[in-house]
Amino acid sequence: MSVTTTPQDILYAAYAKSTKNSPGTIATESTELLQLIIRALRGLYALAARVNPSFFAQRASIVSGDGIVTGLTIAKNVGAVTFATNAVASAFRVGGVAVAFVGSATQAFSAAHKITMGKWGAVLLQVTQGATTTLATKVVASTQAYTSAADAVAALPAADTGYLAIGHILIQAAVAADWDAQTDYLDNLSTGCLSAQLISYPPTTTGWRRPVDAESVWRIEADNGTVPTTTAGTEVVVVPFDDKGAEAGKPGVYEFGQQFYGAGNSLDPTSGTLQFFYSRRPTDPATLTATLDASWIEQFNEALILEVAMYLALKDGRPEEYKALAADRDNWVKQYIMFLEHATANERRRFGHIRRINTQTLVPLASFLSGPAQ
């Protein structure tokens, strides 16, 4: 059955808890009390994440971020207007797609990229994935004239949309002639070129962003596009960031800054897609007349109603009323916890152990609520 309860329904029921409640005067409904209901609902979902993680569950396919997996090797072609890139495939992530680029012994520049005589300029190298993987060059302006190498590098443009920056070429034009990419060489002391440095960017760490609505991630699996694991459904374990070898025999990731990274062992994922299974936060109702989260169990609306009634009593200076309401709320939350504990009672397990739910940990479950009975 679909959820039909709205925040307005919760408010009407909360007002009815006391003849002293004055609707719309003790607290503003559309802002203050709506946010109160949102916070209370989030607290009940957070509580569920500890008691029964798979109850308000969600699955999301997360693609690793863009970056360099194995860098490009670039070199000068003596006496030629081209440069060389490695024949062995380099690996990148561009636009969430794994890109393998096999270089060319005669890589051409995309344009003339002129640099004024005696001055400095820098040319960005970038790759993209289309029908074939291509390498393109880009500059900040058609003619560069920087007085130092540092200024030229600082002015390098960002990669184009859909491209990934993988290196750059730093050039000082000859004293007596401009440098032109389509007519001049990269050889030091050649016509148009006083010096040139070809710089390849090192590999970067690409990771998987934590799902934005995740309250608690409790399982990660490989997908068809996970590298190097090719079997979809293979569990990817989470290890501590300060002990990345804890499960060296299994595919593993560690979390740091809400981002998951391959732990660096031979089986650990380096790119591609991972499946995240997690306890989610509720979808917030946008207005008083919008329905609550579609997965909410309406038989426990009373817990939300009492949260609002408690808030009104406390704000209106009625501590004895607040105490009675809080005791009632606590009882409803206990019923909610009991429901979560036995919601799926016929689960079969291969092994004989019994899953016991510990509801009295260092942070008690009541801490997810606005406050216990006084």
Secondary structure, 3 states (H helix, E strand, C coil): CCCCCCHHHHHHHHHCCCCCCCCCCCCCHHHHHHHHHHHHHHHHHHHHHHHCCCCCEEEEEEECCCEEEECCCEEECCCCCCEEECCCCEEEEECCEEEEECCCCCECCCCCCEECCCCEEEEEEEEEECCCEEEEEECCCCEECECCHHHHHHCCCCCCCCEEEEEEEEEEECCCCCECCCCCCCCCCECCEEEEEEEECCCCCCEEECCCCEEEEEEEEECCCCECCCCCCCECEECCCCCCCCCCCCCEEEEECCEEEECCCCCCCCECEEEEEEEECCCCCCCCCCCCCCCCCHHHHHHHHHHHHHHHHHHCCCHHHHHHHHHHHHHHHHHHHHHHHHCCCCCCCCCCCCCCCCCCCCCCHHHHCCCCCC
